[in-house]
Amino acid sequence: MTDIKKISTHSIRRLIADTEKTLGELESELERRESQAQQIQIDHLEEHMRGAELSLNTIKEFLAVLLAEYRSKG
């Protein structure tokens, strides 16, 4: 690593500016990716809801069978 004490003030200012620019670009890219991931989930929400509804219906049918068996024995 370069000894910072040997770098000129001008070079340090330039490095800071470059670093801030790069940081801004990285933050923008991260925000874009997170937004894209959220949009993908939103696009598939209806599919997820159908899956949840199917699971709920399966549970209801199972409970109905259990209830019918309980009533037939009692």
N, C-alpha and C positions, 0 to 999 in steps of 0.2 A: 504494500500500500504506500502511496505517496505521502511524504511528510507534509501535512497541511501548512505548517509554518513556512515552508519554502515556496508555496504557491502565491502568486501575486494577488493583490486585492481585486484587480480587474478579472483575473481568471476565476477567482472564487465567486464573484458576482455572476459571471457567465455560467458557471456550473450550477449555481442556485437557480438561475433563470431556466436553464435546460431541464433541471430536475423538476421544477414546478410545472413546466410545460408537459413533461412526460407523465407526471402525476395526474395532471388534468386529463390527459388522453386515456390513461389507465382507468380513472374514475368514470369517464364517459363510456368506455368499453364495458366496464363492469355493470353500469346502469343499463346499457343496451341489452346485455346478456340476461340480466335478471328480469327485465321487462319482457324479453322474448320467451323466457321460461314460464313466466306468469301467463302470457298469452296462449302458450301451448296447453297449459293446464285448463284455462278457460275454454279453449276450443274443444277439449275432451270432457268437459264437465257433464254434458248430456250423457255421454257414454258411461261415466262414473255413476251417474244417478240411476241409469238403467240397471247397472250391476248391483247397486245397493237395493233397488226395488226388487230385483230377482231374489236376492238374499233374504230380504224381509218376507217375501211371499213364501219362500221355502220354510222359514221359521214358523210362519203362521200355519202352514199346512201340517208341519210336524206337531205343533201344539194342538191342532184340531184332532189329529190322530190320537194323541195322548189323552185328550179330553174324552173322546169317543170311547176309547178302551176303558178309561176310568169309570165312565157312566155305565158301560155294559157290565162291568164287574160289580157294581155297587147297587 
